[in-house]
Amino acid sequence: MAGRLKGPTGRYGGRSAQERQAERRRRFLDAALQLFGDTPGYRATTVAALSEAAGLSTRQFYEEFRTLEDVLAELHLQVNGWAEEAVLAAAAGVEGRPLAERASAIFRAYAGNVTGDPRRIRITFVEIIGVSPRLEEQRLARRARWVDFICGEAAAAVAQGEAAPNDHRLAATAFIGSVNGLLHDWSAGWVDATLDEVVDELVRQLLAILRPP
């Protein structure tokens, strides 16, 4: 379909058209989190199935989205946004604390948010992979955002004399790969460790990057 259908305008049931549209999008995204993040997965979900799970019609789907890929793209950003909110809140709570304490709080917040719902893990690390060049670009852009965050934390630690001066971007990129891989494998049951042990290992890796021997 070339473009979205036009939705209704004006007030109905005491709510504006914008409020009704926001509610429909939320219901579609909630249904997508369940279907894409659990069973049957993104590739086996149809517009009709997603609409039924959302309790809406296919016409209403096309009023909000053009394709299922559009839904996955928005859901991927939403899941990353939740994790980012958790990380920023944790970072604000330990501002000015020693580097090791700060790193532990930040990654505990990230890991807790992402692994708290297995569907988020699947959206972030599984369903988004290999869908299209557009979504691959989006995935890498979000990864770059996390790399920027780590580099910012590293620069602050250097300024405080807690980390070695260096260009940390390459190491931060490699570290993000370790974070994603280890958390995915842990959630899939392939790592015999508690979540606290996984986070402790990630913090050790990060501190080794920032404080090389």
N, C-alpha and C positions, 0 to 999 in steps of 0.2 A: 504494500500500500504506500503510495507516494507521500502521504502526509497524514497528520492526525485529523480526525473528524472534529468539527466544532461542537463544543459542549454548550449546554443551556446557559443563559445569562439571567440576572435578576435574582430576587430573593424567593426562597421557597422553604416552608417549614421553619421560618425564623432565621435561616442561615443564608448567607450570601453565596453567589456562584463560586467565588474563590474558596470559601470555607468548604463547600461541598466537593470541589475539585481536590482540595488538600486531603479530605477524608477518603475519597476514592483512591488517590495515589497511595495513601498509607495502607489501605486494605490490600491493594495489589502488591505492594512491597512486603507486607506481612505474609501474604500467601506465597510470594516468591521465596522468602527466607525459608519457609517450610518445605516447599517443593524442590527448589534448587539446592537447598542446604541439607536435605535429607533424602526422601524418596519421592519421585523417581530421579531427581537431579535435573540440571538445566537442559541437557541435550534431549531428554525424554519427555519434557514438559511441553504441552501445546497451549496455544492461546485459550482454547476452550477450557482446558483443565485448570489453568491459572484463574480464569474468570470465575469458574464454578467454585474454586477454593476461596476466592475473595468474596463470594456472594454477590457478584456483579455480572453484567452481560459483556459479551464480546464487543458490542458497540461501545460500551463504556470504556473498555480497554483501549480501543482505537481513538477514543477521545483524549486519552492520556499519553499513550505511547504509540510508536510506529511498529516496533518489533519487540520480541522477547529479549533480544540483545540489549535494547534500550533499558529494559527492566533490570537485567543483570548488571549493566554498567552503573545504574543509579544505586542498586543494592550494594555493589562492591564499594562505592564511595561512602555509602552510609555506614557500612561495617567498619571501614577504616576511620571514619569520622568518630564513631563511638570509642574506638581504641585511642585515638588522638586526644579526645576529651579527657579520658581517664589518665593518660600520661601527663597532660598539661596540669591537671588538678594535683596529681602526685608531685610533680616538679615544683609547683607553687608551695606545696606543704612542706618541702624540705629545702627551700631556698636558703642558701648560706651554710648548709650543713657540709660536712666533709664529703669528698668525692665518692668514697666507697658506700657511704650511707645513702647518698643521693642516687647513685646508680642502682642500688638495690631497690629502693622505693619505686623508682621509675619503671624498672623492668618487671617488678612484681605487679605493678598496676597494669602494664601492658599485657602480661601473660594471663593475669586473672580475668581481664576483660575479654580477650580473644578466646581463651579456652573455657570461659564460663558457659558458653553455648556452642556445642560442637558444630552447629550449622554455620556459625561464623567462620570457624576454621575451614570448613569445606568451601565456602564462598571465596575466602581470601586466598587459599593455597591450592585449591583443586579446580573448582568449576570455572574460574576465570582464565585458566591456562589454555592456550591454543584455540580460543574461540575465533578471533579475528585480529588482523593487524591493529585495528582501532582499540580493542580491549587490551592488547599487549602493550600498546603505547600508554594506555591509562594505568595499567599495572606497574609499569616501569616508572611512570611519573609519580605514583604514590610511593614507590620504593625510594625514589630520589628525595621525596619529602622527608622520609624517615632518616635518610643519610644526612640531609641538611640539619635535622634536629640533633643527631649525634655529634656532628661537627660543631654545632653551636655549643653543646655541652662541653665538648673537648676544648674549645677555645676559651670558655669560661674557666675551666679547670687549669689551663695553661696560665691564664692571667692571675690566678690565685696561687700559682706555684705548685699545684698538685699534679700536673701532668707535664710530660716532656713536649717542648715545642716541636711541631711536625705538621706536615700536610696529612691530615687524618682521613681524607676522603676515600682513598683506595681501601684502607683498612676498615673504615666504617661500612663501605659497600660489601666487603667480604663478611663482615660481622652480621649485617642484616640477613645475608644468606644463611648464616648459621642459626640465627634466631628463627627464621621461617622454617628451616628444615627440622630443627630440633623440636619446636613446638608442634609441628605437624606430626612428626613421628611419635612424639609422646602421646598426643591425642588419639592416634591410631592404635596405641597399645604396643608399639614396637620398641619403646624405651622403658626399661625396668627401673623407674625412679619416681619419686614424688615430684609434684610441681615445684615445691620449694627447692628440691635438689637441682632441678632443671634450671631454675632461675639463678641459683647460686653459681652454677657452672657458667651461665651466660655472663654474669657479673664478673667472674674471674677472667673470662676471655676479654671482656671490655677493659678491665683494669690493666691487663697485660698489654693491650694495645696502647693505652694511654701512658703506662709506666713501663716502657721496655727495659729489660735488664741492661 
